[in-house]
């Protein structure tokens, strides 16, 4: 971390338009149920995490990704920029933007289907993107873009002294070479189970456990932080909010960063949608102060 400037966080990942349907009960296969509402909300794990990093800190956050040339693209760009995320390198490519069909039930739980669209075109990195990764303090990635691109970015980050935080979601088997370049892995308990022993090699491991909080395991030992009690409306984007806020606060040390991120993630569950529910720095600080 460069001591005489604010941290620079590069987020490489997806940006999607979320098609959010709310319903009391999710339909069984072959069944039709009546919904209670519908909204278009910008999302995507990459964009959500970039927005959370920027809103929770005011640090410099640069988003590396792609939108299509469709009707959703302008709104996806606008939400990132209005949240304080740098979009100077966000590509526009021919074809549709990424979309996610999301169903949220009465208990706030969701099911999501993502169609990659423009995100799937990120098969190589430009010189300008590589330059931002090399200059960043943290590179933050997920797995909604092609894995070889994530691996190339992590390799470049490691070669240039940039710390790599990976949220391996959606969980899938990854090349050893990618894991070797990851400094911090952030997973939920389901992903931790799926990835199993692979995670043993990572220096810093963070496991989120929803309402139960989050655990940390690293060179300094193990710790657990609780999650504040909140009224859950929709859990969509809560893990992304946790991860983005964690990346932005990492320089304060794992324990403080986890407490900050847990509060941010919990607040994100109190509103509908992904980017629409990501809290600002002042709200996280107030909620954290209220807990102590
Ligand atoms: O993690 C939540 C996100 O997953 C949604 O915003 C959706 O776009 C999918 O990427």
Boltz pocket constraint, residues with backbone or C-beta under 6 A from the ligand:
constraints:
  - pocket:
      binder: B
      contacts: [[A, 14], [A, 16], [A, 17], [A, 18], [A, 42], [A, 43], [A, 44], [A, 45], [A, 48], [A, 99], [A, 100], [A, 112], [A, 114], [A, 144], [A, 236], [A, 237], [A, 239], [A, 240], [A, 274], [A, 275]]
      max_distance: 6.0
